Every structure is written in C-alpha cells, then in structure tokens.
Amino acid sequence: MTSLVERMQAALPQMLTDLERLVTCESPSSDQAAVARSADLVAELGTGLLGSAPEYVVVDGCTHLRWRLGDGPSRVLVLAHHDTVWPIGSLESHPFVIEDGVLRGPGSFDMKTGLVMAFHAIAALPAADGVTLLVTGDEELGSPSSRALIEEEAAGCVAALVLEASADGALKLERKGVSNYEIRIVGRASHAGLEPELGVNASIEAAHQILAVSNLGDASRGTSVTPTVLTSGTTRNTVPATASFLIDARARDVEEQLRVDKELHALTPVLPESSLEILGGPNRPPLERKMSIDLFERASRLAGDLGLPALREISVGGGSDGNFTAGVGTPTLDGLGAVGGGAHADDEHVVVAEIAPRTALLVALIDDLLDRP
C-alpha cells in the first residue's frame, strides 16, 4: 500500500509547477491591484484542486479568499496568505529557480510554498467536510483588513493550522504579542542662536521619553519595548517645536502586554510647557504555549506514525495571523509550512525535500482533527 508520504512525494512535481505560477505572479501587500491579480490565480489553482470556487472577500480594497468545504459547521481552519513584501519587478533580480534541491524566488518561503501545501493537503483528505481554508492578502501589513475575518473564522473551530514557514523545521508554539505606538511631542520653537531660552526643545523631551520607554522592557519575562523611528526639528538653527518616535513592544503573555500599554499611556512630560500625545496599543495578542501544546503533541504522534523525524518546537518574537486565532481562544499550531530560510531577505529559499513530508503531516493532522476533535 502506498504510504501518505509517498503519495505526497508523487504529487511534488505538480506542487512545484503550482508554486512557480504563484511565485511568478508578484503580489506585494501595498499594491492592491497586484494582490487582486494574485487572488485570481490562487482561486484558479484552488478551484482545480479542491473542486469548488472560493468566496471573494474584499475589505478596504484588499482581496481575501475563503473556501468553506462541506455543508456542516467549520471545525478546522487552515490559514495562509498570498501577499509578500517583495515589490513588483523583484523577479528580475530574484527569479524563480530550483538548483541543488533549493527553491528560490520572492515570497517562496514566506509563504507561497505553505499555500501550495495547504491546497494539496486538503485535496488529499479522504473527506474535507468541516475544513475552512482562508487565504488573506494583507498579512505582511499586519492584517489590518483581514483581522476581523480571521477571528470570525477561527471562533468555534477545534483548531487553527497556520502555514507560515519555519527556518529550521521547528513548529512555533509561542509567538510574542505585538504592540505599536507613536509618541508625539509638542514644544515651542525659537531661534537657537538668539533666544534658545524662549523655546521648549521637543528633541530634549523626546530624549527623556525615549530613555523612559526603553526602561519598560523586562528581559526576564521576554518583554521588549524598543524605540525605533525618531523625527524631530526643522532646521539646524531652530529649537524644535515638535518631535515624534515610534515604539515596537513585544510580550509573551497578555498580562505583560497590558502592563506595558498602561505604563506607556501613563507617561508625562519632563520639560515645563511641553506636552505628549500617546497613540497606539496592542496589535496582536500573544500566541501562548498553552494554546499550542496539545496540537503539537498530536502532530508529534502523527509524525511518528508517518515515519518522519521527531518534531521540534520553538518560541519566536515575530507575530503572525496565528496570534489572532489564539487570541479568540482557538487552539493554534503555527509554522507548518515550508522549511528553508531568508524570509524578506535576498537569500529567501525553500528546501524542496521537506515539502512532501510536511504536506503529508498536514494531511494526517487535519484528518485526525476532523475524526477526533
């Protein structure tokens, strides 16, 4: 009897053909027309493999696709995205190519290989009733138009399986919650040479606030609060009247995320007559280990049944749409997609030999969840 891994290995040539079509259809998140063209291709490929057309969900001009398979309620959400960080024209310098078992091309690792794996895994199921496949088009922007859709589809499911890639094959059991802030500072301008004492220096106030913000992190709990982009002043000889800076904050648990939020919004000016405006807040809740460990143990058992190497786990600081599914209380397993590296970088690549075994694991996991939720 042909094993599941062997079946997926036999499907690999078609998977690579599908992947080439997706990678060579460029889809930068910021270009909604390009994302729409990519969505049409994704719909074509998915319809051919799944036997049904998706529902187009366009939110704020961004195109997302949803397949709800079967007539019953959704039980397993498979989550992918088809947008990338690569601008139109990137194929000229980063063409799609497969050499020495390594596949390259813009968006191949993050995460068009995972999308192809999702299609072929669902197509290989004995029955797909109860599976929802959601393919979003703005993940690389932070999912501003798809977040509500993701949370709606995840609510009530027994599991959400996220096809983000893995740099070393380890599944992601923890992702930090992400919060984004901007602090705007208003001082008062004056001539820096003639009357500096009449000014209220927004740059100096910004320096005080940056130091205060940088002390809000807690390395022992994995919390980072990092000032990033800083803007201040107009000319060399003018006391700056305004300044602003951005903050990237990350936390492993909701308690820490809320602590940082409260302390940031409690900041007060240091210089007399200066003022602060604090904007922003949590963008993605944490994906905590407790939301993933049972699914990881189930996947580990199935990997053993398939004769695959033992699965490994990892905790990472970067966020994904899996943060949203876990945030609504749905058990979530992330990092089930391609094995390779170089996300968003010149050396983005996928290890071809890992595609079929990982797809077989995905088939087994979805089938097991449908049979024994």
C-alpha positions as CSV (number, residue, x, y, z in Angstrom):
1,M,0.0,0.0,0.0
2,T,1.3,3.4,-0.9
3,S,2.1,5.5,2.2
4,L,0.8,9.0,2.6
5,V,4.4,10.4,2.3
6,E,4.9,8.5,-0.9
7,R,1.6,9.9,-2.3
8,M,2.7,13.5,-1.5
9,Q,6.1,12.7,-3.0
10,A,4.3,11.7,-6.2
11,A,2.4,15.0,-6.1
12,L,5.6,17.1,-5.7
13,P,6.2,17.8,-9.4
14,Q,2.7,19.3,-9.6
15,M,3.2,21.2,-6.4
16,L,6.4,22.8,-7.8
17,T,4.6,23.7,-11.0
18,D,1.8,25.4,-9.0
19,L,4.4,27.1,-6.8
20,E,6.2,28.5,-9.8
21,R,2.9,30.0,-11.1
22,L,2.3,31.7,-7.7
23,V,5.8,33.0,-7.2
24,T,6.0,34.5,-10.7
25,C,2.7,36.3,-10.0
26,E,4.1,39.1,-7.9
27,S,1.8,40.2,-5.0
28,P,3.3,43.0,-2.8
29,S,0.9,43.8,0.0
30,S,0.9,47.5,-0.7
31,D,-0.2,47.0,-4.3
32,Q,-3.9,46.1,-4.2
33,A,-4.2,45.6,-7.9
34,A,-1.3,43.1,-7.8
35,V,-2.9,41.3,-4.8
36,A,-6.2,41.1,-6.7
37,R,-4.4,39.5,-9.7
38,S,-2.7,37.1,-7.4
39,A,-6.0,36.3,-5.8
40,D,-7.4,35.3,-9.2
41,L,-4.6,32.9,-9.7
42,V,-4.9,31.5,-6.2
43,A,-8.6,31.0,-6.8
44,E,-7.9,29.2,-10.1
45,L,-5.4,26.8,-8.6
46,G,-7.6,26.2,-5.5
47,T,-10.7,25.5,-7.5
48,G,-8.9,23.0,-9.6
49,L,-7.6,21.1,-6.6
50,L,-10.5,21.4,-4.2
51,G,-13.3,21.1,-6.7
52,S,-15.1,24.3,-5.6
53,A,-14.6,28.0,-6.1
54,P,-13.8,30.3,-3.2
55,E,-15.7,33.2,-1.9
56,Y,-14.0,36.5,-2.7
57,V,-14.0,38.8,0.4
58,V,-12.8,42.3,-0.4
59,V,-12.2,44.5,2.6
60,D,-10.9,48.1,2.2
61,G,-9.8,47.2,-1.4
62,C,-7.8,44.1,-0.3
63,T,-8.7,40.7,-1.7
64,H,-9.1,37.6,0.5
65,L,-10.3,34.2,-0.4
66,R,-12.4,31.7,1.6
67,W,-13.2,28.1,1.0
68,R,-15.8,26.6,3.3
69,L,-15.8,22.9,2.5
70,G,-18.8,20.7,3.2
71,D,-22.3,21.5,4.5
72,G,-21.6,21.3,8.2
73,P,-20.0,23.8,10.6
74,S,-16.3,24.6,10.2
75,R,-14.1,22.6,12.6
76,V,-10.6,23.1,11.3
77,L,-9.3,26.5,10.0
78,V,-6.3,26.3,7.6
79,L,-4.8,29.7,7.4
80,A,-2.4,31.1,4.7
81,H,-1.6,34.4,3.0
82,H,-0.7,35.2,-0.6
83,D,0.8,38.7,-0.2
84,T,4.5,39.3,0.0
85,V,7.0,42.0,1.0
86,W,8.6,42.0,-2.4
87,P,7.9,44.9,-4.8
88,I,6.9,44.5,-8.4
89,G,10.0,43.8,-10.5
90,S,11.8,41.7,-7.9
91,L,11.7,38.7,-10.2
92,E,14.3,40.4,-12.4
93,S,16.9,40.2,-9.6
94,H,15.4,37.2,-7.7
95,P,14.0,34.8,-10.4
96,F,12.2,31.6,-9.6
97,V,14.7,28.8,-9.7
98,I,15.4,25.3,-8.3
99,E,19.0,24.3,-8.0
100,D,20.6,21.6,-6.0
101,G,17.4,20.9,-4.1
102,V,16.8,24.5,-3.1
103,L,13.9,26.6,-4.5
104,R,14.2,30.4,-4.6
105,G,12.0,33.3,-5.6
106,P,10.3,36.3,-4.0
107,G,7.7,35.1,-1.5
108,S,8.5,31.4,-2.0
109,F,9.4,30.8,1.7
110,D,7.0,33.5,3.1
111,M,4.7,31.9,2.3
112,K,3.6,30.7,-1.1
113,T,5.0,27.3,-0.6
114,G,2.8,26.9,2.5
115,L,-0.2,28.0,0.4
116,V,0.5,25.3,-2.2
117,M,1.0,22.7,0.6
118,A,-2.4,23.7,2.0
119,F,-4.2,23.2,-1.3
120,H,-2.6,19.8,-1.9
121,A,-3.1,18.6,1.7
122,I,-6.8,19.4,1.7
123,A,-7.2,17.8,-1.8
124,A,-5.6,14.6,-0.4
125,L,-8.0,14.3,2.5
126,P,-10.5,11.3,2.5
127,A,-13.2,13.9,3.2
128,A,-12.8,17.7,3.7
129,D,-16.2,18.4,5.2
130,G,-15.6,20.8,8.1
131,V,-12.4,22.4,6.7
132,T,-12.2,26.1,6.0
133,L,-9.3,27.5,4.1
134,L,-8.7,31.2,4.4
135,V,-6.1,32.9,2.2
136,T,-5.6,36.6,3.1
137,G,-3.9,39.4,1.2
138,D,-2.5,41.8,3.8
139,E,-0.7,39.7,6.4
140,E,2.6,41.5,5.7
141,L,1.0,44.8,6.6
142,G,-0.2,43.4,10.0
143,S,-3.6,42.1,8.6
144,P,-5.5,45.4,9.0
145,S,-8.4,44.4,6.7
146,S,-8.4,40.7,7.4
147,R,-8.1,40.5,11.2
148,A,-11.9,40.5,11.8
149,L,-12.3,37.9,9.1
150,I,-9.6,35.7,10.7
151,E,-11.1,35.9,14.1
152,E,-14.6,35.2,12.8
153,E,-13.5,32.1,11.0
154,A,-11.4,30.8,13.9
155,A,-14.1,31.3,16.6
156,G,-15.6,27.9,17.4
157,C,-13.1,25.8,15.5
158,V,-11.3,23.0,17.3
159,A,-8.0,24.1,15.7
160,A,-6.3,26.7,13.6
161,L,-3.4,25.5,11.5
162,V,-1.1,28.2,10.2
163,L,1.0,27.6,7.1
164,E,3.8,30.1,8.0
165,A,7.3,28.8,7.2
166,S,9.9,27.5,9.5
167,A,13.6,28.5,9.4
168,D,14.7,25.1,10.8
169,G,11.6,22.9,10.7
170,A,10.6,23.6,14.2
171,L,6.9,24.3,14.9
172,K,6.1,27.6,16.5
173,L,4.4,27.1,19.9
174,E,4.8,30.6,21.1
175,R,4.7,34.0,19.4
176,K,5.0,37.2,21.3
177,G,2.2,39.7,21.3
178,V,2.9,42.8,19.3
179,S,2.0,46.4,20.2
180,N,2.7,49.5,18.2
181,Y,2.9,53.1,19.5
182,E,3.7,56.6,18.4
183,I,4.6,59.3,20.9
184,R,4.1,62.9,19.6
185,I,5.8,65.7,21.5
186,V,4.9,69.4,21.2
187,G,7.3,72.1,22.5
188,R,7.9,75.6,21.3
189,A,10.1,76.9,18.5
190,S,12.6,79.7,19.0
191,H,15.9,80.9,17.4
192,A,18.6,78.5,18.5
193,G,21.2,81.3,18.5
194,L,19.4,84.4,19.5
195,E,16.8,83.2,22.0
196,P,17.2,79.5,22.8
197,E,15.9,80.0,26.3
198,L,12.5,81.1,24.9
199,G,12.0,77.7,23.3
200,V,10.7,74.4,24.6
201,N,13.0,71.8,23.0
202,A,11.0,68.9,21.7
203,S,14.2,66.9,20.9
204,I,15.2,67.1,24.5
205,E,11.8,66.0,25.7
206,A,11.9,63.1,23.2
207,A,15.3,62.1,24.7
208,H,13.8,61.9,28.1
209,Q,10.8,59.9,26.9
210,I,13.0,57.5,24.8
211,L,15.0,56.7,27.9
212,A,11.8,56.2,30.0
213,V,10.3,53.9,27.3
214,S,13.4,51.8,27.0
215,N,13.2,51.0,30.7
216,L,9.7,49.5,30.4
217,G,11.0,46.2,29.0
218,D,11.6,43.1,31.2
219,A,14.1,40.7,29.8
220,S,13.3,38.1,32.5
221,R,9.8,37.9,31.1
222,G,10.7,38.2,27.5
223,T,9.2,41.7,27.2
224,S,10.9,44.2,24.8
225,V,9.9,47.8,24.4
226,T,12.1,49.3,21.7
227,P,12.0,52.9,20.4
228,T,12.6,52.9,16.7
229,V,12.0,55.7,14.2
230,L,12.6,59.2,15.5
231,T,11.7,62.5,13.8
232,S,12.4,66.0,15.2
233,G,13.1,69.5,14.3
234,T,13.1,71.5,11.1
235,T,16.3,73.5,10.7
236,R,19.7,73.5,12.4
237,N,19.2,76.9,13.9
238,T,15.7,76.4,15.3
239,V,14.7,75.0,18.6
240,P,12.5,72.0,17.7
241,A,8.8,72.6,18.3
242,T,7.7,69.1,17.6
243,A,9.1,65.5,17.7
244,S,7.8,62.0,17.4
245,F,9.0,58.5,17.7
246,L,7.7,55.0,17.1
247,I,7.8,52.1,19.5
248,D,7.8,48.3,18.9
249,A,6.7,46.4,22.0
250,R,6.5,42.6,22.3
251,A,5.4,40.4,25.2
252,R,4.9,36.7,25.8
253,D,1.7,36.9,27.7
254,V,-1.3,39.2,27.9
255,E,-0.6,40.4,31.4
256,E,2.8,41.9,30.3
257,Q,1.3,43.3,27.1
258,L,-1.3,45.2,29.2
259,R,1.2,46.3,31.7
260,V,3.4,47.9,29.0
261,D,0.3,49.5,27.5
262,K,-0.8,51.0,30.8
263,E,2.7,52.4,31.6
264,L,3.2,53.9,28.2
265,H,-0.1,55.7,28.3
266,A,0.8,57.0,31.8
267,L,4.0,58.8,30.6
268,T,4.1,62.5,31.5
269,P,6.3,65.4,30.1
270,V,9.6,66.2,31.8
271,L,10.1,69.8,30.4
272,P,7.8,72.5,31.6
273,E,5.3,73.6,28.9
274,S,5.9,70.5,26.7
275,S,3.1,68.1,26.0
276,L,2.8,64.4,24.9
277,E,0.2,62.6,22.8
278,I,0.5,58.8,23.1
279,L,-1.1,56.8,20.2
280,G,-1.5,53.1,19.5
281,G,-1.8,49.9,21.5
282,P,-1.8,46.2,21.2
283,N,-1.9,45.0,17.5
284,R,-1.6,41.2,18.0
285,P,-2.3,39.2,21.2
286,P,0.4,36.7,22.2
287,L,0.2,33.1,21.0
288,E,0.9,31.4,24.3
289,R,2.3,27.9,24.6
290,K,-0.8,26.6,26.3
291,M,-2.8,27.3,23.1
292,S,-0.4,25.1,21.0
293,I,1.0,22.3,23.2
294,D,-1.9,19.8,22.7
295,L,-1.8,20.2,18.9
296,F,2.0,19.9,19.0
297,E,1.7,16.6,20.9
298,R,-0.9,15.3,18.4
299,A,1.2,16.3,15.4
300,S,4.3,14.7,17.1
301,R,2.4,11.4,17.4
302,L,1.3,11.6,13.8
303,A,4.8,12.3,12.6
304,G,5.9,9.2,14.3
305,D,3.2,7.2,12.7
306,L,4.3,8.5,9.3
307,G,7.9,7.6,9.9
308,L,9.0,11.2,10.0
309,P,11.8,12.6,12.2
310,A,10.7,13.8,15.7
311,L,9.1,17.3,15.6
312,R,10.8,20.2,17.4
313,E,9.3,23.3,18.9
314,I,10.4,26.9,19.1
315,S,9.3,30.2,20.6
316,V,9.7,33.3,18.4
317,G,9.3,37.1,18.8
318,G,7.6,37.7,15.4
319,G,3.9,37.7,15.1
320,S,1.6,36.0,12.6
321,D,-2.1,35.6,12.0
322,G,-1.9,32.7,14.5
323,N,-1.8,35.3,17.2
324,F,-5.3,36.3,16.2
325,T,-6.7,32.8,16.2
326,A,-5.2,32.0,19.6
327,G,-6.5,35.4,20.8
328,V,-10.1,34.3,20.3
329,G,-9.4,31.0,22.2
330,T,-8.8,28.6,19.3
331,P,-6.0,26.1,19.8
332,T,-3.4,27.1,17.2
333,L,-0.4,25.4,15.7
334,D,1.9,27.6,13.6
335,G,5.0,27.1,11.4
336,L,3.5,24.1,9.5
337,G,4.6,25.4,6.1
338,A,7.9,25.4,4.2
339,V,11.3,24.6,5.6
340,G,14.0,27.0,4.5
341,G,15.1,30.5,5.4
342,G,15.7,34.0,4.4
343,A,12.3,35.5,4.9
344,H,12.1,39.0,3.5
345,A,15.8,38.7,2.5
346,D,17.9,38.2,-0.6
347,D,18.6,34.6,0.3
348,E,14.9,33.6,0.7
349,H,14.8,29.8,-0.1
350,V,12.9,26.6,0.4
351,V,14.3,23.1,0.9
352,V,12.5,21.1,-1.7
353,A,13.0,17.7,0.0
354,E,10.9,18.9,3.0
355,I,7.8,19.8,1.1
356,A,6.3,16.4,0.6
357,P,6.8,15.1,4.1
358,R,5.5,18.3,5.6
359,T,2.4,18.2,3.4
360,A,1.8,14.5,4.5
361,L,2.0,15.6,8.1
362,L,-0.6,18.4,7.4
363,V,-2.9,15.8,5.7
364,A,-2.7,13.5,8.7
365,L,-3.2,16.3,11.2
366,I,-6.3,17.7,9.5
367,D,-7.8,14.3,9.1
368,D,-7.1,13.4,12.7
369,L,-8.7,16.6,13.9
370,L,-11.8,16.0,11.8
371,D,-12.1,12.4,13.0
372,R,-11.2,13.1,16.7
373,P,-11.5,16.7,17.6
